[in-house]
Amino acid sequence: MNLDNAARNLRVLWRADSIRAQIQLQHLLTRLGLRALAALIAVFGLLSFELASYFALVQRWDAIWAAVVLGAINIVIALLIALWSNRAVPHHELHAAAELHKSAVEALQADAAALQGEIASFKSNFVRPLDATLAALVIPAASLVIRALKKAKAG
């Protein structure tokens, strides 16, 4: 476990998250802009068209039915524009940023597991200091005992 790798992975994770957030914000603003455009067109652009249509329909129908027909047409146009704004898809960069985020998280998890193992071994040296000392002394002591037994047997 290297702390430099962990720091690098944290920087990559931070950058991937910021890229994802920026792309999602851009996508949201694009959709919002298209909806605002749809609303602007519905309010200003259709006002003059509606007024002209109203005067044309009043000559054939009653004024109430002319207003109802024009209102229904306006609602249908606004719905079509709103549906068109939902078709805007996020960029492929969002998927690449998600993959980068996933790999950075996996690398951080691996670093954390390695660090946890190092901490556990370091802790065991202090919790049971004789275990570490005994492990270091057993092999030389065993070789001394074997030599002593060989000398006793030979002598």
N, C-alpha and C positions, 0 to 999 in steps of 0.2 A: 504494500500500500504506500503510495507516494502522495504526499500532500499537494505537490504541484499538479498531479493528475486530478485530484479532487477539486482543486481550485479551477483548473481548466474546464472540468466538466460542469462546475457551477456556472462559470461564465457562459459556456455553450447553452446550458439550460436557460439562463437568464435571457440570452440573445434570442433563442428559439421562441421563448414565451413572448418576448417583445415583438418579434416579427409576426407571430400569430395574432397578437392583439392588434397590431397595426393593420394587418390585412383584413381582419374582421371588422375593424372600425371603418376602413375604406369601403368595404362592401356594404356596411350598414348606411354610410353616408351616401353612397351611390343610389341605393334603394330609396332612401329618404328624399334625395334630390329628384329622383324620377317621380315619386309620389307628389312632391311639392309642385313639380311641373304639371302633373296631371290635375292637381287642384287649381293651379293658376289657369290652365286652359279651360277647366270646367267653369271657373268663375268669370274670367274676362273674355276669353275667346268665344265662348258659346253665348254670352250675353247678347251680343249684337246679332248673332245668327238666330237666337231664340226670339228676339224682338221682331225680326223680319218674318220669321216663321209664324209668330203669333198673329201679326197683322194679316198674313196670307190666310191663316186658318179661320180667323174671325169672320172673314167674308163668306166662308162656306159653312161653318159650324157655330155653335154657341161659344161664347168667350170662355166658359168654364171647361168645356171639353177640349178646347184648343190648348189651354194651360196644362191640363192633365196629360195630354199626349206629349207635349214638349218636355214636361217634367220627367216622364218615363224615358224618353229618348236621352235626356241628360244623364240620368242614373245609369243607363246601359253603357253610355260612352265612358263615364267615370269608372265603372267597374272593369271595362276592357283595358283601360290604361293602368289601373291598379293591378290587374292580373299580369299585364305585360311587365310591370316593375318587379314582380315576384320571380320572373324567369331569369333574372340576372344571377349568374352562378359565381361562386367564389373562384379565385384564381388557383391554378395548379400549385402556386407557391405556398398556399395554405396547407396543402397535403405534404409538401416537402418540409415545411416547418414543423408539422405534427410528427413526422418521422424523425426529424432531428431532435425534437423534444423527447420522444420515446427512447432514442438511443442514449441521450444524455442522462435520463433518469435511470436507465439500466446500468450505465457506467457508474453513476453515483451509488446505486445500490450495491454494486460489486465492491466499490471502494469502501463503503460503509461496513460490509461484511468482513473485508480484510482488516479494517481498523478494529472492528469488534473482536476478531481473533487475536490481534496483537495486544489489545487491552486485556483480554482474558488471560493470555500467557504472561503478560507483565504483572497482572494482579495475582496470578497463582504463585509467582516468585516471591511476592511479599506476604501472601496469606500463609503459604507453607514453604518457608525458606529452606527447611531441611530437605524437602523433596528435591529441590534443584541441586542442593549441595550433595546429597546422597547419590543422585544420578551421576554427578561428576566424579565421585570418589569410588563408586562400586567397581568400575572397570580396573583402575589401578590396584585396588585392594584385592580383587579376585586374582589378578596376575601375580601379586606378591604371595598370596596363599598357595597358589599352584606351584610356584617356585620353591616355597618352603617345604611343601609336601614332597616334591621331587628330590630335594636335598636330603630329607629325612629318610626317604625310601632308599636312596642310593647310598647313604652313609651308614 
